[in-house]
Amino acid sequence: MSITETTRNYNPTHRFFTQSKILYRAVLLFLFGIGLGLRLVDITDAPLDFHPWRQLRAASIARGIYYAALPDADPETRQAAISLGSQFETLEPKVFETIVAYTYKLVGGEHLWIARLYAILFWIIGGLALFLIARRATSDDGAIVSLAFYLFVPFGFSGSRAFLPEPLMIMFILLAVYAFQRWADENTWKWALLSGILAGIAIYIKVFAVYPLATAAVLVVLLNWGFKPAVKDPKVWAAAGIMFLIPAPYYLFGLSGTYSPGEYLSSWTLGHIQLLLQPGFYVRWMTVLHDLVNLTVLLPSLMGVCLLPPKSRALSLGMWIGFLLLGMSVPSLILSHTYYSLVVVPIIAFSLAPLGDLLLSRIAALSRSWQAFFLGVALLSMAYPIVRERNSLAARDYRLEVRGWEQLAEELPPGKLIGITHDYNTRLNYYGWRAVAPWPNASDIEMDVLTGEVPILDNPDWLPIFERKTQGYDYFIVTVFKELDAQPILRSILYDTYEITAEDGRYILFDLNAPKNGS
């Protein structure tokens, strides 16, 4: 049975938005237009609104790539940019950073808003792919509901403007899922190969894309062809091979000098696997998801999976299972780093399509006056998050803070720095052009305590750890005072052992070369 036949048997008779071509086009234009326009508000402001440490890390890396490719750059400035950008461990390929860096070169200068513009573009393209996926699975009505959620849920709005690999990864995930859908329907080499290529690129951009894509692909193949025919089908092997071969050289052999897959597995999966045995972990995870996307939407979307046609149901269920596996593979990060959950936005959006389709089919059967009433309420419900996000953007202005970091860097003496400053020292790194080795935050230490890597925060055994970590550094700087208070042994070591070189309401600078009383 073709996808068209499946959809025709599934869909109700009445259609809401497609009963008028003008209304249909106006709604699509509204969704994409407002979704794009809202994201462009205050686009030149500093990226300090959503996981700034990760965005500024990417910004420093992109700046290093840019200056390395700039033939007429001042040699001292080039070396500083490369050095500051290379101090971060490599977690995934520098795809987004490289695109941004060479765009800097093309336009003739470093403009960080370019990264935000690219992220928005990736998210909008992903939205178009999602619309096509949902339309093939349900109808134009269901696809519009999916698109509306994807573009206007506040969590997705924040993440879609961020200089992170996630917007680019999610774009390729959605393109790959669309290719899966077409392959399942038409069973041609074209869509089989495209499925492998697009999925492979998504996994290459960030390896965690393997979870929703691999599980979705396996379920679609098993449902569509069955196990034995699939094993004998060369298209299945070709797609799977390409999907593996594109990211494998990098992730298996290309991470020299940084995390290897084994080290990452040991640190973030096996090191925290005991969390999976604790019921409290799943309660906290649900709390995080409620804060991000609201369980009153997430849980009905899970129910919506049941209403999808079989092939699309396999896609949706596969992505849900993949998201569950993703969270279980990094149980500590799924709770602390919200961008790991960004992929749930398109998963929920797709799963809402059949519910939206059923609702709108009932509305389409009503009189024009009731349809107009429904449309007015729908617009009003969308106006709230749109106005809220727009006002939130207009109210925030990080430019003065940027200048503050620049001034702080100018005040600091020359020498090697280690310490606790905002966002793992990335603000001083990027805006102040000063390298500061990060001292772990209390939350990081608590996670390491679980793996047995370090003693608890108030254990005196921290003294030799402190001496080892600060060896070769001239100063210990603190700008996040609550972090210092959260580590009583560190606070005691610093105040009892070292002279304070500078102190005001913004920072404290301890001279590691000037111990008190010659100690």
RAKA-V913039 format. One line per field, one symbol per residue. ss: DSSP state (h for helix, s for strand, l for the rest). phi: phi as a letter, one per 40 degrees, with the letter a starting at -180 (. if undefined). psi: psi as a letter, one per 40 degrees, with the letter a starting at -180 (. if undefined). A space follows every 50 residues. Layout:
ss->???
phi->???
psi->???
This chain:
ss->llhhhhhhhhllllllhhhlhhhhhhhhhhhhhhhhhhhlllllllllll lhhhhhhhhhhhhhhhhhllllllhhhhhhhhhhhhllllllllhhhhhh hhhhhhhlllllhhhhhhhhhhhhhhhhhhhhhhhhhllhhhhhhhhhhh hhlhhhhhhllllllhhhhhhhhhhhhhhhhhhhhhllhhhhhhhhhhhh hhhhhlllhhhhhhhhhhhhhhhhhlhhhhhhlhhhhhhhhhhhhhhhhh hhhlllllllhhhhhhhhhhhhhhhhhlhhhhhhhhhhhhhhhlhhhhhh hhhhhhhllhhhhhhhhhhhhhhhhhhhhlllhhhhlhhhhllhhhhhhh hhhhhhhhhhhhhhlllhhhhhhhhhhhhhhhhhhhhhhhhhhhhlllhh hhhhhhhhhhhlllllsssslllllhhhhhhhlllssslllhhhhhhhhh hllllllllllhhhhhhhhhllllssssllhhhhhllhhhhhhhhhhsss sssllllsssssssshhhl
phi->.cccccccccccccbccccbcccdcccccccccccccccccfcccccbca fdccccdccccccccccccccbcddccdccccccccccccbadcccccdc cccdcccgicbcccccccdccdcccdccccdccccccbaccccccdcccd cbcdccccccbccbcddcccdccccccccdcccccbfbcdccccdccccc cdcccaccccccccccccccccccbgccccccccccccccccdccccddc ccbbbcgadcdccccccbbccbcccccbdcccccccccccccbgccbccc ccccdccccdcccccccccccccccdcccbcccccbbcccccccccccdc ccdccccccccccccccdccccccccccccccccccccccccccccaccc cdcccccccccccchcbbibbdffgccccccbfbcbcccccdcccccccc cgcbccdcccccdccccccccgccbbbbbbccccccbdccdcdcccbbcc caaaccabbccccbccfgc
psi->hiddddddddiidihcdeehddddddddddddddddddeehfdeiigeeh gdddddddddddddddddehdeihdddddddddddeeiihdiifdddddd ddddddefihhdeddddddddddddddddddddddddciddddddddddd dehddddddeeigiedddddddddddddddddddddfidddddddddddd dddddhdeeddddddddddddddddidddddehddddddddddddddddd ddeefheahidddddddecddedddeehddddddddddddddehdedddd ddddddeiiddddddddddddddddddddgddddddgdededeedddddd eeddddddddddddeiiddddddddddddddddddddddddddddhhedd dddddddddddiiiihiiagihffeddddddefhhhhhhiiddddddddd eediiideheeedddddddeheidihihegdddddegddddddddddiih dihaedihhhheegiife.
